[in-house]
Amino acid sequence: MRKLSTQKTLSALASAALFCSGLALFSSAAVAQNGNWLTSGGDVQRSGWNKDEKTLNKSNVGNMKLLWKTKTDVYPHGLHTLMDPLVVQNVPTPSGPKEMVYILGVGDTLYAFDAKSGTIAWQKQFKYEVPPPARPPDGAPARPAQVLPTDTRHYNFLNPGGSTDVPVIGEPDAKGVRPIYVLDGGGNLHVLSDVTGEDLKPEIKTGATSKFALQLWNNSIVYAGRGGIYSVELATGKVIPSKGFGGGGGLWGRRGPVITSDGVVWTTTGDGIYDPSKPNNLVLGNSVVGFELKDGAWQVKDWFTPPNWDWLRRRDLDPNNTPTSFMFKGKEYMAASGKECRLYLLDPANMGGPDHHEPLLKTPLICNEAVDFASAGSWGAVSSYLDAKGTRWVLVPFWGPKHSGIKFPIENAPATKEGGVAAFKLIEKDGKPAYEPVWVSRDMFRGEPPIVANGVVYTWGSGDDTQQVWPDIGLNFDSSNRAALSNHVTVFALDAETGKELWSSKEIITSFNHFTGITVANGKVYMSSYDGNVYCFGL
């Protein structure tokens, strides 16, 4: 009996250890932040929450000023120039430990900046052969050869080419050197030293590019590319593609895919047909789709598709932004939105119910009363955080005016006309989760995905002219049309409890930006613009 009792005890201890190691694996599945900002959105959940910021707060953020401005040699591809900044402390440079900032340019160049001075410490350009256009399906007529403009500023803003993903940075080695993982515009994965920019390993040809941010998960690089989810095993260089996913629109989540605690990788899909009738060729347009690694490939595990998907498709109102996952009352949930401009609450363990069409919650329309596919709706990414009282918040950026049918207890002035941010609390009501509207920000020219740090919400109006149709030329994808009409970036710091404006960059930034991100780390706020400038604000 004693021996049996001992076996039970050991079994229980082993189970507990496995459970704890699973939690540890999830919490460290990407990389520990500790004041660093190593991936788009800050974590594998893509929360946009910097838990480690201690310098900037509601009391002093109003004193921020421009610390430096640095011009890069990046040249636009379409409307793209510079991607989200990443930040690493204590980089062991030859002149001593330094805080460094890393930004990928669309021209396939990675820039490394000294965070204190803004000096470019090094830059690394990637060379590759431009991949051939995708082969048309069997039986389809051959596509005519694509003739690209000689000036890349005229490229289609939907397919600008070059590097538009955001790298991800790994853990340091014994000497303190971290690997930076970058996917170039030819689909080649590079592993670089954060100290020198030199290759730590030979490049890996993946055969698939990514428009948006990479994930680092279980010693693999994971990303959304044409055809679904891809991963690269860093130990072996093995590329793992998707299987059984028939597409259904582009994968447009700006912060890249989200990874839940069970290792399922989630992405949103753009406008396209919804046809789940063939299990080996699931066509899932206008959806939130989860992939699991099974039988050597990423296969669809579950999905949510709004029941009005075809109505959305016909109006180009896809759920095009990155959702975010989080814990609430001991259970994992996901918040998602899109161009229709509702906020959904989803259950990753049962996404959309038995018919894949039923969310746990959906709010009334937050914006897009005009049903505008180009200049209204929620774009980019949803953010989430816990405040000091343990309350779960969800933040939704949006373009255009707030919908007249939804009321917030706090509606800041000037009222939203061109865009803003809406804030909700997730509460428990009658034993079930419920969204509670709290505040909507002041107006900003295209509200963009916020970062939350130490009681302050950092966001920006991109100034991007988002028009795609003109009376004289109709639907047109020459990016120079939009660039000529665009405004300028304005960065805002808002009180996270009320949305009140605490600070703004006003007229300091003179150009706009497109599909990039803001970064807040160690008392500094980083932002870039279309004209190739990088700005750093701080105390």
C-alpha positions as MATLAB code, in Angstrom:
seq = 'MRKLSTQKTLSALASAALFCSGLALFSSAAVAQNGNWLTSGGDVQRSGWNKDEKTLNKSNVGNMKLLWKTKTDVYPHGLHTLMDPLVVQNVPTPSGPKEMVYILGVGDTLYAFDAKSGTIAWQKQFKYEVPPPARPPDGAPARPAQVLPTDTRHYNFLNPGGSTDVPVIGEPDAKGVRPIYVLDGGGNLHVLSDVTGEDLKPEIKTGATSKFALQLWNNSIVYAGRGGIYSVELATGKVIPSKGFGGGGGLWGRRGPVITSDGVVWTTTGDGIYDPSKPNNLVLGNSVVGFELKDGAWQVKDWFTPPNWDWLRRRDLDPNNTPTSFMFKGKEYMAASGKECRLYLLDPANMGGPDHHEPLLKTPLICNEAVDFASAGSWGAVSSYLDAKGTRWVLVPFWGPKHSGIKFPIENAPATKEGGVAAFKLIEKDGKPAYEPVWVSRDMFRGEPPIVANGVVYTWGSGDDTQQVWPDIGLNFDSSNRAALSNHVTVFALDAETGKELWSSKEIITSFNHFTGITVANGKVYMSSYDGNVYCFGL';
ca = [
       0.000    0.000    0.000;
       2.826    2.348    0.820;
       4.386    1.671   -2.591;
       1.080    2.313   -4.354;
       0.642    5.548   -2.416;
       4.132    6.620   -3.430;
       3.378    5.879   -7.081;
       0.199    7.959   -6.865;
       2.105   10.789   -5.276;
       4.802   10.659   -7.933;
       2.143   10.519  -10.628;
       0.390   13.531   -9.157;
       3.662   15.425   -8.881;
       4.507   14.559  -12.481;
       1.108   15.725  -13.662;
       1.510   18.965  -11.740;
       4.969   19.440  -13.196;
       3.663   18.887  -16.710;
       0.857   21.364  -16.104;
       3.250   23.978  -14.750;
       5.712   23.379  -17.571;
       2.861   23.825  -20.027;
       2.019   27.169  -18.452;
       5.678   28.132  -18.520;
       5.925   27.087  -22.157;
       2.980   29.299  -23.037;
       4.292   32.285  -21.102;
       7.757   31.965  -22.638;
       6.708   30.536  -25.989;
       8.070   33.579  -27.804;
      10.608   35.416  -25.668;
      10.650   37.154  -22.291;
      10.216   40.922  -22.662;
      11.769   42.397  -19.469;
      11.693   45.918  -20.863;
      12.353   44.753  -24.418;
       9.851   44.782  -27.291;
      10.727   41.736  -29.351;
       7.678   41.058  -31.507;
       4.750   42.927  -33.035;
       2.093   43.423  -30.356;
       4.579   42.430  -27.647;
       3.583   38.773  -27.166;
       2.199   35.715  -28.930;
      -1.321   36.817  -27.970;
      -0.682   40.088  -29.884;
      -2.120   42.032  -26.949;
      -0.381   45.352  -27.588;
       0.241   45.543  -23.824;
       3.689   46.499  -22.505;
       3.570   45.251  -18.919;
       7.145   46.355  -18.199;
       6.991   50.085  -18.906;
       7.815   51.973  -15.693;
       9.137   55.359  -16.861;
       6.216   56.946  -18.680;
       2.938   57.347  -16.793;
      -0.181   59.494  -16.736;
       1.533   62.136  -14.582;
       4.597   62.764  -16.756;
       3.685   61.722  -20.309;
       2.441   65.240  -21.032;
       6.068   66.409  -20.797;
       7.288   64.269  -23.697;
       9.357   65.923  -26.411;
      11.161   64.881  -29.565;
      14.448   63.241  -28.550;
      15.712   62.478  -32.043;
      14.719   62.120  -35.676;
      16.724   59.999  -38.107;
      16.383   59.807  -41.879;
      16.833   56.397  -43.501;
      17.479   55.637  -47.172;
      14.326   53.531  -47.546;
      12.371   54.160  -50.764;
       8.610   53.510  -50.830;
       7.037   50.438  -52.357;
       3.450   51.488  -52.872;
       2.531   53.160  -49.574;
       4.917   51.115  -47.421;
       8.289   52.235  -46.080;
       9.159   51.210  -42.485;
       7.615   48.510  -40.293;
       7.090   48.272  -36.498;
      10.153   49.120  -34.344;
      11.554   46.400  -32.060;
      13.650   47.252  -28.996;
      16.408   45.373  -27.132;
      18.247   46.524  -23.996;
      21.852   45.727  -23.082;
      23.008   44.749  -26.549;
      26.739   43.887  -26.122;
      28.185   46.290  -28.687;
      31.957   46.884  -29.031;
      31.507   50.203  -27.200;
      29.571   48.666  -24.318;
      25.970   47.631  -23.567;
      23.413   49.696  -25.470;
      19.697   49.860  -26.025;
      19.023   49.282  -29.731;
      16.031   49.727  -32.040;
      15.497   47.534  -35.120;
      13.221   48.457  -38.030;
      12.702   46.590  -41.293;
      12.362   48.693  -44.432;
      10.242   47.674  -47.392;
      13.334   47.769  -49.610;
      14.592   44.610  -47.873;
      16.889   46.457  -45.473;
      17.045   46.009  -41.714;
      18.165   49.106  -39.808;
      19.709   49.116  -36.307;
      19.527   52.396  -34.353;
      21.170   53.486  -31.133;
      18.114   54.210  -28.946;
      19.868   57.056  -27.139;
      21.180   59.040  -30.095;
      19.206   57.747  -33.092;
      22.430   56.991  -34.952;
      22.199   54.113  -37.422;
      24.684   51.582  -36.054;
      24.393   49.230  -39.041;
      22.044   48.222  -41.820;
      21.733   44.966  -43.684;
      20.209   44.608  -47.151;
      18.919   41.298  -48.466;
      19.399   40.226  -52.070;
      17.284   37.613  -53.804;
      15.635   36.707  -57.078;
      12.073   37.961  -57.351;
       9.812   34.899  -57.064;
       7.735   34.055  -60.163;
       3.995   34.809  -60.102;
       1.763   32.107  -58.682;
       0.776   29.431  -61.183;
      -2.935   29.602  -62.122;
      -5.108   26.647  -61.081;
      -5.294   23.666  -63.415;
      -7.527   24.427  -66.380;
      -7.454   28.195  -65.818;
      -6.123   30.438  -68.581;
      -2.574   31.689  -68.176;
      -2.299   35.141  -66.654;
      -0.721   37.863  -68.785;
       2.764   38.903  -67.735;
       2.689   41.591  -65.066;
       4.393   44.830  -66.049;
       5.483   46.758  -62.969;
       6.128   50.506  -62.931;
       9.800   51.450  -62.893;
       9.163   53.724  -59.898;
       8.129   51.582  -56.908;
       6.077   54.459  -55.460;
       3.450   53.582  -58.089;
       3.189   49.940  -56.992;
      -0.188   48.532  -55.984;
      -0.718   49.219  -52.283;
      -2.253   45.739  -51.905;
       0.866   44.011  -53.264;
       3.826   46.339  -52.779;
       6.516   43.660  -52.918;
       9.660   43.833  -50.812;
       9.658   43.185  -47.059;
       6.483   44.215  -45.240;
       6.635   41.719  -42.367;
       7.830   42.580  -38.859;
      10.840   40.532  -37.622;
      10.923   38.757  -34.283;
      13.866   38.619  -31.861;
      14.923   35.585  -29.812;
      16.676   34.908  -26.519;
      20.362   35.820  -26.013;
      23.193   33.309  -26.122;
      25.921   33.019  -23.468;
      27.566   36.188  -24.821;
      24.327   38.168  -24.784;
      23.863   38.106  -28.580;
      20.264   37.730  -29.720;
      19.090   36.362  -33.082;
      16.871   38.576  -35.236;
      14.621   36.541  -37.533;
      13.728   38.340  -40.769;
      11.787   37.105  -43.794;
      12.776   38.967  -46.957;
      10.528   39.712  -49.924;
      11.706   36.561  -51.682;
      10.568   34.275  -48.867;
      14.064   33.679  -47.446;
      14.429   33.492  -43.670;
      17.528   35.219  -42.275;
      18.971   34.835  -38.771;
      21.077   37.883  -37.877;
      23.133   39.030  -34.896;
      21.521   41.948  -33.081;
      25.059   43.261  -32.418;
      26.467   43.374  -35.951;
      23.749   42.333  -38.396;
      25.922   39.462  -39.571;
      24.354   36.119  -40.460;
      24.302   33.658  -37.570;
      23.056   30.873  -39.855;
      22.690   30.373  -43.617;
      19.414   31.694  -45.020;
      16.496   29.273  -45.306;
      14.453   29.342  -48.501;
      10.847   28.928  -47.380;
       9.110   29.464  -50.717;
       6.452   31.652  -49.060;
       6.487   35.337  -48.182;
       4.587   37.103  -45.420;
       2.963   40.523  -45.565;
       2.816   40.895  -41.811;
       4.521   40.029  -38.528;
       6.369   36.810  -37.668;
       5.906   34.719  -34.521;
       8.579   32.821  -32.580;
       6.997   29.710  -31.053;
       8.508   26.438  -29.810;
      11.794   27.063  -31.608;
       9.994   27.722  -34.886;
       9.192   30.824  -36.890;
       5.456   30.899  -37.629;
       3.720   33.223  -40.070;
       0.714   33.678  -42.317;
       1.482   33.534  -46.027;
      -0.325   32.887  -49.260;
      -2.031   29.530  -48.780;
      -2.296   29.570  -44.998;
       0.092   29.145  -42.073;
       3.766   28.276  -42.506;
       6.462   27.475  -39.991;
      10.216   26.936  -40.121;
      11.895   24.646  -37.606;
      14.981   26.553  -36.522;
      16.914   23.456  -35.486;
      16.531   21.703  -38.849;
      15.458   24.387  -41.339;
      12.417   22.290  -42.240;
       9.553   24.298  -43.750;
       6.061   23.143  -42.760;
       3.187   24.388  -44.980;
      -0.582   24.247  -44.627;
      -2.725   21.394  -45.885;
      -6.443   21.225  -46.616;
      -6.963   24.996  -46.593;
      -8.464   26.214  -49.840;
      -8.018   29.923  -49.143;
     -10.782   32.469  -49.266;
      -9.158   35.896  -49.277;
      -5.853   37.402  -48.177;
      -4.540   37.014  -44.618;
      -4.580   40.647  -43.558;
      -4.064   40.731  -39.781;
      -1.429   43.442  -39.407;
       0.236   42.038  -36.278;
       0.338   38.605  -37.897;
      -1.172   35.417  -36.461;
      -2.198   34.882  -32.826;
      -1.217   31.749  -30.890;
      -3.482   30.473  -28.113;
      -2.343   28.406  -25.129;
      -3.045   25.100  -26.914;
      -0.629   25.994  -29.724;
      -3.363   26.726  -32.282;
      -2.378   29.507  -34.700;
      -5.160   31.926  -35.651;
      -5.433   34.308  -38.563;
      -8.188   36.314  -40.212;
      -9.068   35.891  -43.878;
     -10.114   38.590  -46.310;
     -12.982   38.846  -48.746;
     -13.718   35.568  -50.421;
     -16.126   32.687  -50.806;
     -17.130   30.585  -47.807;
     -17.454   26.914  -48.705;
     -16.666   24.347  -45.968;
     -18.262   21.470  -47.883;
     -14.949   19.785  -48.748;
     -12.966   18.857  -45.619;
      -9.752   18.542  -47.623;
     -10.203   21.910  -49.310;
     -11.838   24.276  -46.825;
     -12.584   27.639  -48.436;
     -13.022   30.065  -45.545;
     -13.307   33.677  -46.643;
     -14.298   36.418  -44.198;
     -13.385   34.272  -41.207;
     -11.182   33.822  -38.150;
      -9.387   30.519  -38.796;
      -7.316   28.359  -36.433;
      -4.598   25.944  -37.612;
      -3.058   23.068  -35.656;
       0.124   21.187  -36.444;
      -1.073   17.706  -37.403;
       0.475   14.926  -39.487;
       3.360   17.133  -40.545;
       1.287   20.077  -41.786;
      -0.738   23.030  -40.520;
      -4.366   21.947  -40.838;
      -7.569   23.835  -40.082;
      -8.856   22.957  -36.614;
     -11.733   25.400  -36.198;
     -13.073   28.715  -37.423;
     -15.646   31.453  -36.967;
     -17.456   32.998  -39.923;
     -20.043   35.756  -39.410;
     -23.453   34.528  -40.640;
     -23.683   37.573  -42.936;
     -20.359   36.673  -44.609;
     -21.726   37.012  -48.148;
     -23.217   40.428  -47.409;
     -19.818   41.430  -46.039;
     -18.024   39.947  -49.049;
     -20.124   41.883  -51.526;
     -19.197   45.108  -49.723;
     -15.519   44.304  -49.028;
     -16.027   44.402  -45.246;
     -13.786   41.514  -44.239;
     -12.473   40.925  -40.685;
      -9.076   42.167  -41.756;
      -7.357   42.867  -38.446;
      -5.398   40.756  -35.969;
      -7.478   39.493  -33.035;
      -6.051   39.045  -29.546;
      -6.434   36.274  -26.969;
      -6.490   36.554  -23.182;
      -7.700   34.965  -19.952;
     -10.914   36.053  -18.213;
     -12.302   34.352  -15.112;
     -10.007   31.377  -15.659;
     -10.956   30.781  -19.301;
      -9.274   31.766  -22.548;
     -11.133   34.066  -24.948;
     -10.447   35.949  -28.164;
     -11.527   39.453  -29.192;
     -11.841   40.201  -32.910;
     -13.163   42.928  -35.175;
     -13.014   44.083  -38.804;
     -14.253   46.514  -41.387;
     -17.917   45.991  -40.545;
     -16.881   47.491  -37.178;
     -18.310   45.192  -34.543;
     -16.359   43.742  -31.629;
     -16.735   39.963  -31.217;
     -15.932   37.751  -28.257;
     -15.000   34.215  -29.317;
     -14.203   30.938  -27.573;
     -11.013   29.413  -29.053;
     -12.075   26.011  -27.685;
     -15.352   26.158  -29.629;
     -14.991   28.859  -32.247;
     -18.396   29.854  -33.578;
     -20.310   26.923  -32.103;
     -21.426   23.826  -34.025;
     -22.174   25.731  -37.244;
     -19.131   28.067  -36.937;
     -21.411   31.127  -37.150;
     -22.258   31.950  -33.505;
     -19.953   34.206  -31.469;
     -20.241   34.416  -27.714;
     -20.809   38.167  -28.003;
     -21.007   40.865  -30.600;
     -21.432   44.573  -29.999;
     -23.598   46.951  -31.998;
     -21.773   48.679  -34.830;
     -19.018   50.904  -33.426;
     -18.450   52.775  -36.690;
     -18.993   52.475  -40.469;
     -22.545   53.721  -40.642;
     -21.864   54.545  -44.314;
     -20.849   50.925  -45.127;
     -17.560   52.217  -46.553;
     -15.020   49.547  -47.556;
     -12.016   51.884  -47.833;
     -12.156   54.703  -45.264;
     -14.197   53.279  -42.375;
     -14.273   50.212  -40.163;
     -11.816   48.686  -37.727;
      -8.377   48.114  -39.279;
      -5.087   46.698  -38.056;
      -5.389   44.912  -34.702;
      -7.403   44.706  -31.495;
      -5.512   45.305  -28.216;
      -6.207   44.113  -24.669;
      -4.791   44.555  -21.168;
      -5.494   44.237  -17.441;
      -5.581   47.418  -15.380;
      -4.229   47.739  -11.831;
      -7.592   46.583  -10.435;
      -7.571   43.405  -12.512;
     -10.224   44.597  -14.976;
      -9.929   43.294  -18.530;
     -10.060   45.995  -21.241;
     -10.351   45.637  -25.017;
      -9.391   48.497  -27.362;
     -10.617   48.786  -30.947;
      -9.065   51.243  -33.444;
     -11.334   52.502  -36.196;
     -11.559   54.733  -39.246;
     -14.319   57.231  -39.926;
     -16.888   58.584  -37.444;
     -18.335   56.658  -34.516;
     -21.684   55.059  -35.330;
     -24.638   57.124  -34.099;
     -26.338   54.011  -32.733;
     -23.780   53.249  -30.010;
     -23.262   55.393  -26.923;
     -20.205   55.550  -24.690;
     -20.336   57.063  -21.171;
     -17.286   59.144  -22.116;
     -17.051   60.603  -25.622;
     -13.992   62.809  -25.935;
     -13.779   65.934  -28.086;
     -13.383   66.749  -30.865;
     -15.865   64.059  -31.850;
     -14.583   61.341  -34.147;
     -14.931   62.244  -37.802;
     -11.884   60.609  -39.393;
     -11.237   57.860  -36.824;
     -10.324   57.018  -33.251;
     -10.138   54.307  -30.603;
     -13.045   52.732  -28.693;
     -12.547   51.160  -25.243;
     -14.623   48.394  -23.653;
     -14.447   46.561  -20.341;
     -15.092   42.832  -20.287;
     -17.323   42.188  -17.278;
     -19.381   39.331  -15.924;
     -23.129   39.804  -16.211;
     -25.647   37.145  -15.163;
     -22.804   34.645  -14.993;
     -21.631   35.331  -18.543;
     -19.014   37.661  -20.066;
     -20.297   40.949  -21.471;
     -18.746   43.972  -23.175;
     -19.340   47.310  -21.479;
     -18.608   50.453  -23.546;
     -16.490   52.922  -21.543;
     -14.964   55.613  -23.750;
     -14.253   56.704  -27.280;
     -11.238   58.871  -28.047;
     -10.999   62.249  -29.686;
     -10.898   62.438  -33.476;
      -7.742   61.293  -35.255;
      -7.071   60.872  -38.974;
      -7.464   57.065  -39.170;
      -7.253   55.498  -35.712;
      -4.507   52.873  -35.605;
      -3.745   49.852  -33.332;
      -2.864   51.096  -29.834;
      -0.177   50.058  -27.378;
      -1.038   50.178  -23.658;
       1.663   50.828  -21.061;
       1.478   51.864  -17.405;
      -2.008   53.383  -17.533;
      -1.503   55.181  -20.864;
      -2.845   54.279  -24.315;
      -0.493   55.212  -27.169;
      -1.989   55.411  -30.633;
      -1.805   57.559  -33.713;
      -3.671   59.006  -36.612;
      -1.766   57.768  -39.656;
      -2.774   60.629  -41.964;
      -3.139   57.981  -44.692;
      -5.551   58.953  -47.461;
      -7.464   55.680  -47.711;
      -9.579   56.455  -50.755;
      -9.506   53.745  -53.418;
     -12.183   54.952  -55.851;
     -12.239   58.337  -57.617;
     -15.012   59.836  -59.789;
     -12.651   60.465  -62.699;
     -10.500   57.314  -62.714;
     -12.653   54.856  -60.754;
     -11.025   52.060  -58.725;
      -7.279   52.576  -58.982;
      -4.341   50.925  -57.197;
      -1.535   53.328  -58.146;
      -0.288   54.250  -54.666;
       1.008   57.641  -55.744;
      -2.593   58.884  -55.981;
      -3.142   58.280  -52.295;
       0.296   59.460  -51.224;
      -0.276   62.833  -52.875;
      -3.525   63.352  -50.954;
      -2.375   62.114  -47.554;
      -2.004   64.180  -44.386;
       0.541   63.582  -41.595;
       1.004   61.319  -38.594;
      -0.111   62.533  -35.176;
       0.856   60.406  -32.160;
      -1.443   60.548  -29.120;
      -1.076   59.538  -25.475;
      -4.466   58.932  -23.829;
      -5.583   58.226  -20.276;
      -6.374   54.496  -20.340;
      -9.333   54.933  -17.972;
     -11.065   57.825  -19.743;
      -9.506   58.251  -23.200;
      -8.630   61.849  -22.344;
      -5.791   63.268  -24.425;
      -2.654   63.683  -22.304;
      -0.182   64.541  -25.075;
       0.170   64.652  -28.848;
       2.983   65.126  -31.339;
       0.956   67.858  -33.078;
       2.765   68.966  -36.278;
       6.190   67.462  -35.522;
       5.802   64.563  -37.963;
       5.254   66.012  -41.422;
       4.445   62.885  -43.464;
       1.878   60.070  -43.196;
       2.431   56.336  -42.765;
       0.713   53.151  -43.873;
       0.300   49.758  -42.180;
       3.068   50.136  -39.604;
       3.083   50.200  -35.803;
       3.925   52.301  -32.773;
       6.330   51.027  -30.092;
       6.664   52.084  -26.451;
       9.608   50.819  -24.407;
      11.789   52.078  -21.562;
      10.442   55.606  -21.508;
      10.533   56.146  -25.273;
       7.887   56.169  -28.020;
       8.937   55.270  -31.566;
       7.129   56.089  -34.808;
       8.080   56.217  -38.494;
       6.709   57.952  -41.577;
       6.379   57.444  -45.340;
       9.282   59.803  -46.083;
      11.710   57.411  -44.351;
      12.085   59.242  -41.049;
      12.136   57.563  -37.631;
      11.029   59.632  -34.617;
      11.756   59.018  -30.945;
       9.817   60.833  -28.199;
      10.550   60.787  -24.471;
      11.040   62.887  -21.362;
];
